Amino acid sequence: MLVHIRLPAPLGVRILDVAASTPASSLAEEWGPEAYIRTRAGLVSPDTPISDLAHASNPDFPVDLEVCARILGGKGGFGANLRAAGGRMNASKSTNFDSCRDLNGRRLGTIKEAQKQSDLIESLPELQAKAAAESKAKLEALERKLGVSSDEIGAKNGDGSKRLAEVDVEELARKKHKFDDNKFIEESREIKENVRSAVGAALLKKRKKKAAEAAKDSTTAKPKAAATAKKTETKAAMPPPKVATVA
């Protein structure tokens, strides 16, 4: 019978022609007692003859066997490691699923952003109206402070305030307005005093430095002048050199 034996990588496949009564264990004797035989269905008993492994529908078809090496087992604890890893995964469970996709293939983050943009577009008229109302309120407060009013407000209230069309801009610019921010005035006065004192201290320090340098120059100049005068006196006291006479 033809037997196809698949060996551990990288040995490849070996084809043998053996008798039908040959036990399966004899095919693995070459690789020692640590090797065993298996088929696609499972392990093969060492005393099983090759004829029992042949195909029932086609006995002449080659028998496919695999030689495997026995590997010593570890100390166990694999289940405990899985449970510990599962606990850590549950502890660091993420709540951000924006990178996931729906059944149509679109990312959830893209759908959320599109929904935000749609809500913003729908609420845009309200935001514009709110901004216009705030701007109008600021303008009315400024007009009341300056003593003028718009045409619509003056006609509605019937008060004695001037309309904007009746206001002389040049006269309004020449008008004096009192600044009542006492805190700002105190802070500006304090800043000015601090700057003035800092500039005065810097100028005084500069004057003292110049005076110290001048005094130092004067003390070093006196010994030099005395040494120069002494050298001059010494030269004057020396007798003149003798003149050689030629006979």
C-alpha positions as CSV (number, residue, x, y, z in Angstrom):
1,M,0.0,0.0,0.0
2,L,1.1,3.5,-0.7
3,V,1.5,5.7,2.3
4,H,2.0,9.5,2.3
5,I,3.9,10.5,5.4
6,R,4.0,14.2,6.2
7,L,7.0,14.9,8.3
8,P,7.6,18.0,10.6
9,A,8.8,21.0,8.7
10,P,11.0,21.5,6.9
11,L,11.4,17.7,6.1
12,G,8.4,17.7,3.7
13,V,6.5,14.6,2.5
14,R,7.8,11.0,2.1
15,I,6.0,8.3,0.0
16,L,6.4,4.7,1.2
17,D,5.1,1.4,-0.2
18,V,4.5,-0.9,2.8
19,A,2.5,-4.0,3.5
20,A,-1.1,-3.8,4.6
21,S,-0.3,-5.5,7.9
22,T,2.5,-3.1,8.8
23,P,1.7,-1.5,12.2
24,A,1.6,2.3,12.3
25,S,4.2,2.5,15.0
26,S,6.9,1.1,12.7
27,L,6.6,4.2,10.5
28,A,7.6,6.5,13.4
29,E,10.5,4.4,14.8
30,E,13.0,6.3,12.8
31,W,12.3,9.5,14.8
32,G,12.4,8.0,18.2
33,P,9.9,7.3,21.0
34,E,8.8,10.9,21.2
35,A,7.2,10.7,17.8
36,Y,3.6,9.6,17.1
37,I,1.3,9.0,14.1
38,R,-2.0,10.9,13.4
39,T,-4.4,11.2,10.6
40,R,-6.8,14.0,9.8
41,A,-9.4,12.3,12.0
42,G,-7.2,12.1,15.1
43,L,-4.4,10.0,16.8
44,V,-3.5,6.5,15.6
45,S,-2.9,3.6,18.0
46,P,0.7,2.2,17.6
47,D,-0.6,-1.4,17.0
48,T,-3.1,-0.3,14.3
49,P,-2.3,-1.9,10.9
50,I,-2.1,0.3,7.8
51,S,-5.0,-1.7,6.2
52,D,-7.4,-0.3,8.9
53,L,-6.5,3.2,7.9
54,A,-7.3,2.8,4.2
55,H,-10.4,4.5,2.6
56,A,-13.5,2.3,2.8
57,S,-14.8,3.5,-0.6
58,N,-11.4,3.2,-2.3
59,P,-8.9,0.9,-0.6
60,D,-6.2,1.5,-3.3
61,F,-6.1,5.2,-2.5
62,P,-2.9,6.3,-0.7
63,V,-3.1,6.6,3.1
64,D,-2.3,10.1,4.4
65,L,-0.4,10.1,7.7
66,E,1.4,12.7,9.7
67,V,4.4,12.3,12.0
68,C,4.3,14.6,15.0
69,A,6.7,15.2,17.8
70,R,5.6,15.0,21.5
71,I,6.0,18.3,23.3
72,L,6.3,18.4,27.1
73,G,3.4,20.3,28.8
74,G,3.7,23.4,30.9
75,K,2.7,24.0,34.5
76,G,-0.9,24.9,33.6
77,G,-2.7,28.0,34.8
78,F,-3.9,29.0,31.3
79,G,-7.5,29.4,32.5
80,A,-6.4,31.6,35.3
81,N,-4.4,33.8,32.9
82,L,-7.5,34.1,30.6
83,R,-9.7,35.1,33.5
84,A,-7.2,37.8,34.7
85,A,-6.9,39.1,31.1
86,G,-10.6,39.3,30.9
87,G,-10.8,41.2,34.1
88,R,-8.3,43.8,32.9
89,M,-10.2,44.1,29.6
90,N,-13.5,44.8,31.4
91,A,-11.7,47.3,33.7
92,S,-10.5,49.3,30.7
93,K,-13.7,49.1,28.8
94,S,-13.9,51.8,26.2
95,T,-17.0,53.9,25.6
96,N,-15.8,55.6,22.5
97,F,-17.2,53.8,19.4
98,D,-16.7,56.6,16.9
99,S,-14.4,54.4,14.8
100,C,-17.0,51.7,14.5
101,R,-19.2,51.4,11.4
102,D,-22.9,50.9,11.0
103,L,-24.6,48.4,8.6
104,N,-24.2,50.8,5.7
105,G,-20.4,51.1,6.2
106,R,-20.4,54.7,7.6
107,R,-18.4,55.5,10.7
108,L,-20.4,56.4,13.8
109,G,-18.2,59.5,14.4
110,T,-19.1,60.8,10.9
111,I,-22.8,60.3,11.6
112,K,-22.5,62.2,14.9
113,E,-20.7,65.1,13.3
114,A,-23.3,65.3,10.5
115,Q,-26.0,65.3,13.1
116,K,-24.3,68.2,15.0
117,Q,-24.0,70.2,11.8
118,S,-27.6,69.6,11.0
119,D,-28.7,70.8,14.5
120,L,-26.5,73.9,14.2
121,I,-28.0,74.8,10.8
122,E,-31.5,74.4,12.3
123,S,-30.7,76.6,15.3
124,L,-28.8,79.2,13.2
125,P,-31.8,81.6,12.9
126,E,-32.3,81.5,16.7
127,L,-28.6,82.3,17.3
128,Q,-28.7,85.1,14.8
129,A,-31.8,86.6,16.4
130,K,-30.2,86.3,19.9
131,A,-27.0,88.0,18.7
132,A,-29.0,90.8,17.1
133,A,-31.0,91.3,20.3
134,E,-27.8,91.6,22.3
135,S,-26.3,94.1,19.9
136,K,-29.5,96.1,20.0
137,A,-29.6,96.1,23.8
138,K,-26.0,97.4,23.9
139,L,-26.8,100.1,21.4
140,E,-29.8,101.2,23.3
141,A,-27.8,101.3,26.6
142,L,-25.2,103.5,24.9
143,E,-27.8,105.8,23.4
144,R,-29.4,106.2,26.8
145,K,-26.0,107.0,28.3
146,L,-25.4,109.7,25.7
147,G,-28.8,111.1,25.9
148,V,-30.0,110.2,22.4
149,S,-32.5,107.7,21.1
150,S,-33.3,106.1,17.8
151,D,-36.4,107.2,15.8
152,E,-38.4,104.1,16.6
153,I,-37.7,104.3,20.4
154,G,-38.3,108.1,20.6
155,A,-41.6,107.8,18.7
156,K,-42.7,104.8,20.8
157,N,-41.8,106.2,24.2
158,G,-42.7,109.8,23.5
159,D,-40.0,111.0,25.8
160,G,-37.9,114.2,25.4
161,S,-34.8,112.5,24.2
162,K,-33.4,113.5,20.8
163,R,-33.7,111.4,17.8
164,L,-30.6,110.1,16.0
165,A,-31.4,112.2,12.9
166,E,-31.6,115.4,15.1
167,V,-28.3,114.8,16.9
168,D,-25.3,117.0,15.9
169,V,-22.4,114.7,15.8
170,E,-19.8,117.5,16.1
171,E,-21.5,118.9,19.1
172,L,-21.8,115.5,20.7
173,A,-18.0,115.0,20.1
174,R,-17.2,118.3,21.8
175,K,-19.3,117.4,24.8
176,K,-17.3,116.4,27.8
177,H,-18.1,113.1,29.4
178,K,-17.1,112.2,32.9
179,F,-15.1,109.1,33.5
180,D,-16.3,107.5,36.8
181,D,-14.1,104.4,37.0
182,N,-12.4,105.1,40.3
183,K,-10.6,101.7,40.4
184,F,-9.0,102.4,37.0
185,I,-7.9,105.8,38.1
186,E,-6.3,104.5,41.3
187,E,-4.5,101.7,39.4
188,S,-3.2,104.1,36.8
189,R,-2.0,106.6,39.5
190,E,-0.2,103.7,41.3
191,I,1.5,102.5,38.1
192,K,2.7,106.0,37.4
193,E,4.2,106.4,40.8
194,N,5.9,103.1,40.6
195,V,7.4,103.9,37.2
196,R,8.6,107.3,38.5
197,S,10.3,105.9,41.6
198,A,11.9,103.1,39.5
199,V,13.3,105.6,37.0
200,G,14.6,107.9,39.9
201,A,16.3,104.9,41.6
202,A,18.0,103.9,38.3
203,L,19.3,107.5,37.7
204,L,20.6,107.8,41.3
205,K,22.4,104.4,40.9
206,K,24.0,105.6,37.7
207,R,25.2,108.9,39.3
208,K,26.7,107.0,42.2
209,K,28.5,104.7,39.8
210,K,30.0,107.6,37.9
211,A,31.1,109.3,41.1
212,A,32.8,106.1,42.3
213,E,34.6,105.7,39.0
214,A,35.8,109.3,39.1
215,A,37.1,108.9,42.6
216,K,38.9,105.7,41.7
217,D,40.6,107.4,38.7
218,S,41.7,110.3,40.9
219,T,43.3,108.0,43.4
220,T,45.2,106.1,40.8
221,A,46.3,109.3,39.0
222,K,48.1,110.8,42.0
223,P,50.8,108.0,42.4
224,K,51.4,108.1,38.6
225,A,52.0,111.9,38.7
226,A,54.3,111.5,41.7
227,A,56.3,108.8,40.0
228,T,56.6,110.9,36.8
229,A,57.8,114.0,38.8
230,K,60.4,111.9,40.7
231,K,61.7,110.4,37.4
232,T,62.1,113.9,36.0
233,E,64.0,115.2,39.0
234,T,66.3,112.2,38.8
235,K,67.1,112.9,35.2
236,A,67.8,116.6,36.0
237,A,70.2,115.8,38.9
238,M,72.3,113.5,36.7
239,P,75.6,115.1,35.5
240,P,75.9,115.7,31.8
241,P,77.9,113.1,29.8
242,K,81.6,113.7,29.1
243,V,82.5,114.9,25.7
244,A,85.4,113.0,24.1
245,T,88.2,115.2,22.7
246,V,90.0,114.3,19.6
247,A,93.8,115.0,19.7
